[in-house]
Amino acid sequence: MAILIDDPRWPAHGRVWAHLVSDSNLGELHEFARAHDIPVRGFDLDHYDVPEQIHAQLVAAGAEHVSGHELVRRLIASGLRVTARERRAQT
């Protein structure tokens, strides 16, 4: 079980964001997010969006820094990935 974080490279709202995921279960992801004061509003069905300002802090706390490709590959392998089609159906 691991918490994974990719590079902050997604611009929005005047910041650059990274993705934080679990490679095994959402409970683990939510627990890690709570422990590091990541707001629930940052959760997007299978990941948290986190600003680059806390990236190093999350890695120091145990999040495994991986490439975006590796993050998606492991998220898919976990069975937790929410596809674009599923995401659109949620709205």
C-alpha positions in Angstrom: 0.0 0.0 0.0 1.3 3.4 -1.0 0.3 7.0 -1.3 1.5 8.4 -4.6 2.1 12.0 -5.8 3.0 13.2 -9.2 4.7 16.4 -10.3 2.8 19.6 -9.8 2.1 20.6 -13.4 -1.6 21.3 -13.7 -2.4 25.0 -13.6 -5.7 26.2 -12.1 -6.9 29.0 -9.9 -3.6 30.8 -10.0 -1.7 27.8 -8.7 0.0 24.6 -10.1 -1.4 21.3 -8.8 -0.3 17.7 -8.3 -2.4 14.6 -7.9 -2.4 12.5 -4.7 -3.7 8.9 -4.9 -3.6 5.6 -3.2 -2.5 2.4 -5.0 -4.8 0.3 -2.8 -7.8 1.9 -1.2 -9.6 5.3 -0.7 -9.7 5.0 3.0 -5.9 5.1 3.1 -5.9 8.1 0.8 -8.5 10.0 2.9 -6.6 9.2 6.1 -3.4 10.6 4.7 -5.2 13.7 3.4 -6.8 14.4 6.8 -3.5 13.9 8.6 -2.0 16.6 6.4 -4.9 19.1 6.4 -5.8 18.6 2.7 -9.4 19.9 2.4 -12.1 17.4 1.4 -13.1 19.8 -1.5 -9.7 18.8 -3.1 -11.0 15.2 -3.6 -12.1 14.4 -7.2 -13.5 10.8 -7.1 -10.1 9.0 -7.2 -7.5 11.6 -6.3 -6.9 14.8 -4.4 -5.6 17.9 -6.1 -2.8 19.3 -4.0 -1.0 22.6 -4.6 2.8 22.6 -5.4 3.4 24.6 -2.2 2.8 21.4 -0.1 4.3 18.8 -2.5 7.7 18.5 -0.7 5.9 18.3 2.7 3.8 15.4 1.4 6.8 13.6 0.0 8.6 14.1 3.3 5.6 12.6 5.1 5.7 9.5 3.1 4.0 10.1 -0.3 5.9 8.3 -3.0 6.9 10.8 -5.8 6.2 9.2 -9.2 5.8 10.4 -12.7 2.3 11.1 -14.0 2.4 8.0 -16.2 3.4 5.8 -13.2 0.7 7.4 -11.0 -2.0 6.6 -13.6 -0.7 3.1 -14.3 -0.8 2.2 -10.6 -4.2 3.9 -10.1 -5.6 1.8 -12.9 -4.0 -1.4 -11.5 -5.6 -0.7 -8.1 -9.1 -0.7 -9.6 -9.7 2.8 -8.1 -9.4 4.8 -11.4 -12.4 6.8 -12.4 -12.5 7.2 -16.1 -13.5 10.4 -17.9 -16.8 8.8 -18.9 -17.6 7.8 -15.3 -16.5 11.3 -14.1 -19.0 12.9 -16.6 -21.7 10.6 -15.4 -21.2 11.8 -11.8 -22.0 15.4 -12.7 
